[in-house]
Amino acid sequence: MLGILLGSIAIALLLATLIARIELHWWLVRSFEFPRLQIACLALVTGIVAAIWVEPGPWRWVALLASAISLLIQSYYILPFTKLWPVQVKAASSNDADKTITLLIANVLTSNRQAQPLIDMIHQRQPDIVLTLESDQWWQNQLDPALAARWPHSVKIPLDNLYGMHLYSSLELNNTSVEWLIQDDIPSIHTRVTLASGDSVRLYAVHPRPPAPSESEESLWRDAELLLVGKKIHQDPQPTLVAGDLNDVAWSRTTRLFCRVGGMLDPRRGRGLFSTFHAQYAMLRWPLDHIFVTEHFTLVDMQRLEYFGSDHFPMLATFCYRPSRQDEHENPEADTGEHNEASETIQDGKNETQPS
């Protein structure tokens, strides 16, 4: 009986593993990309229990083989985000304050009304840039007086549809625009940030719609927005940072394609998962909040911050603008087929009818 149970569990885990590899935008398919770590852990436990407590026989071999295949496939995606892997963004060799930029990203959860813990965190950490997501007018009313003196440069998009966005900066912002890339109710912020050294870098702040039954039956809009940003970076290569809640995990097919199309580096690689969602359920956590950089930056420090009432943990990262070290990075590059795939996804996303 135990053998049948474990064999059935192992087969289910293998099916979940294989479904995630299907190249479809359906939310049900894409959702299997998220719990890779959880599936890997369950496969490992299933295999160990089968090896120890199940008598030799067909079901034991089914459990062992299916668990092993699932674990190997999931490890392929997970291992680059552990310390067993080489880092993708090189560590900064010196902390030149004039050339550093520190970002704090926080999906505040619109219904969360605990603003003071986040404000205290911001004042304690003193980032150069604060990016809040899901922030509505209530959040703006709390943040404006608390941050105006130290972070006088701002972009404010208070919305009550879960896609409000606020950017507060102690560094000067230039050429700032609010763009509605794929959908007319999902904003993104595009701006240039002038470092204390006088160098200017580009920043994209994004929060695309997730693939979920209550949001979208497909991941198409999310995928199209991410890939459109990647295309913009590819077509106009400059020192760039992309930050926000991508509603996608670091190892997903879309995020990896975005990195190749835009030539973006992930500071998580070789350092850890830094899972930010869900803050209240430790067993159901994955990395949704991201900061990607071009090869012009090295990493000073990155950390996940404390719980403040949201369903997301904030992320804090400090980068050093070091274009002289860009040749040290292995820059991801998309081939012609991947660029064509990105262009088709973007066009399909723009053509997809949006519900009124």
C-alpha positions, 0 to 999 in steps of 0.5 A, a space after each residue: 500500500 505504501 509503495 502504491 501511494 509513494 509511486 502515485 505521488 512520484 508520478 504526480 510530481 513528475 507530471 507537474 515537472 513536465 507540464 512546466 516545460 510545455 510552451 503555452 501561456 495558459 496560467 495553469 501551465 505556467 503556474 507549475 514553474 513557481 513551486 520548483 523548490 517545493 516539488 524538488 523537496 517532495 520528490 527527494 522525500 518521496 524517493 528516500 522514503 521509498 528506498 527505506 520503507 518500501 519492499 522491492 517491487 514495481 512500485 518501489 522502482 516507479 517511486 524511485 525513478 519518477 522521483 529521481 527524474 523530477 529531482 534532476 529536472 528541478 535541480 537544473 533550474 534551482 541550482 543556479 540560484 544557490 551558492 553552489 553556482 558561480 555568481 553572475 553579477 560580480 562582487 564589488 571590489 570597492 565601495 565607491 559611494 559616489 558610484 553606488 546606487 541602493 534600491 529598496 523594493 516593496 510590494 506593500 499589498 494595497 489592503 495592508 495599512 501598516 505603513 509605519 514599519 515600512 517607513 521606519 525600515 526606509 529611514 533605517 536603511 537609507 536607500 537612494 531609491 524606494 520603489 513601492 508597488 500596489 500603492 494607492 492614494 492612502 499609501 501615498 498620503 502616508 509616504 509623502 510626508 515621511 519621505 519628502 525631505 530625504 527623497 525629494 524626487 518622485 514619480 507617483 501613480 496611485 491606483 486602486 487596482 493593485 497596480 499603483 506604483 510610487 518611486 521616491 529618490 534622493 538622486 536626481 531623476 531625468 527624462 522620466 515617463 510613465 508608460 502603459 506598455 501592453 495594457 492601459 491599466 498597468 503602468 511602468 516607470 522609465 527614468 534616468 538616475 544621476 549618481 553622485 558621481 554625475 554618471 547617468 543610468 537608466 531605470 525601469 520599474 515594472 509590475 506586470 499582470 500575473 497569470 492567475 484565475 482572478 487576473 488573467 487566464 494566460 501569462 501572455 500580457 505579463 510575458 509581453 511586457 517583460 519582453 518588451 522591456 528587454 527589447 527596449 534595452 537591446 535596441 538602446 544598450 545603456 547601463 540599465 536596472 530593471 526592478 519590480 514585482 515581475 509576478 514571475 520566478 527567477 528561473 522561469 522560461 520567460 524571465 530567462 528569455 527576458 534576460 537573454 533578449 535584454 542582456 540582463 544579469 541576475 544578482 541572485 544567481 550564485 547567491 540564493 533564492 531570496 524568495 519574497 512571496 508569500 511572506 506569511 507562508 514559509 512553505 509556499 515561497 518563491 522569488 517574485 521581486 527582482 532587480 536585474 542589471 546590465 554588465 556595467 554594474 557590480 554587486 555590493 550587497 543584496 538582502 531580503 528585509 523584514 516582514 512589515 504586514 504585506 504578503 511580500 518581503 521587501 528587497 534591498 540591493 546596492 550596486 556599484 557602477 563599474 563599466 570598467 569591469 563589464 568584460 568580467 561578466 558573461 553577458 547572456 545573449 538571445 539568438 535570432 529565433 529567441 528574438 523572433 519569439 519575443 517579438 511575436 509574444 509582444 505583438 500577441 500581447 498587444 493584440 489580445 483583447 483586454 476585458 472592459 
